[in-house]
Amino acid sequence: MDFSVSEDHTAIRDGVAAVVKRFDDEYWLARDEDGEFPREFHRAMADAGWLGITMPPEYGGAGLGVTEAAIMMHEIASHGGGMAAASTVHINLFGPHPIVVFGTPEQKARWIPRLVEGQDQCAFGFTEPDAGLNTTAIKTFAQKVPGGYLVHGQKVWTSTAQVASKIMLLTRTTKLEDCKRPTDGITIFYTDLDRSKIEVRRIPKMGRKAVDSNAIFIDGLFIPDSDRIGEEGKGFSYILHSLNPERLLVAAEAIAIGQDALRRATQYARERIVFDRPIGQNQGIQHPLAERWMALEAAWNMVMKGAWLYDHHKPCGAEANTAKFLGARAGQDACMQAVLTHGGFGYAKEYHVERLLREVTVTRIAPVTEQLILCFIAEKVLDLPKSY
């Protein structure tokens, strides 16, 4: 495998960094405090053309692969914005993938350019409070009526619903008990987020305050037939296409946040003088930081391997899940070590490492738990009996 960095990938890093560096630590600290969506950052990324990096060129995108997307997201998360910066852009990359793969030409022309240009922002209504990761257990129901569907139900952890104009919604069109298989009867829609029929309640949370998470309540939302993606009842299979890319991107973001925190910690360790010597001269400080560097580098190599496999149309489920597991752990461990390296100052917002620790923690939880990743590896790689 070639580990050299191509000129194209360097150009992506440089181009993304030129935008991201305009938004400094104080900008992201302010968003962490006020919870306002980073509209200026979103607009700057859209104007520079980065929101469409994975979208088809005929609809205004760049048509690049998950490797390039991972490099872009790694750079975005490397400069103090953490998951707030990453999530502002991330949601545009593979979240709308069902449109790209299964949408009609009319739907693609109607929807994709507006996403690329930043005119529309999309919320994702997939998770439900009583279903969690058991997606087949969702209860939000879309009843067929003349000209479309009438939807009732509830979703939770719906990102950006406070600011979104569109929603990608996963529903049942056939009740679970009436389906031959649990994965049948699920349908996916992309439609207007009609606030007269959708109540949005913000969830206060530990980190990523600037990119809102919500519980939403849907009461009689009408969705026209033209906003259904693909065939009725086939939605579960459609969302599977974006799972591996999402795991790889989340891993890249977690690693970047960990590396950002590690840079801050090593700089502090060089400059902080205690007992007439820099604390970074002490092995008790050096060794944990060195371990964090090794773990982050190993996880990044797994991200690149998984991305290469995906872009070459090869199986990559084990690699994508492993990258997410290792990347999230390495990122959080590095952020925690950065806080500890700073001592009491690590607890202060002024040094930003406590914020990075709060930002990175979500990557260990979402979009899939570590326990399910371990189950996947045990079953699919080690050929052990299914445990659940």
Beta strands, then each sheet from edge to edge (+ up, - down):
strand 1: 122-125
strand 2: 141-145
strand 3: 148-159
strand 4: 166-172
strand 5: 186-192
strand 6: 198-202
strand 7: 213-224
strand 8: 228-229
strand 9: 273-274
strand 10: 277-278
sheet 1: 1+ 4+ 5- 8+
sheet 2: 2+ 3- 7+ 6-
sheet 3: 9+ 10-
end
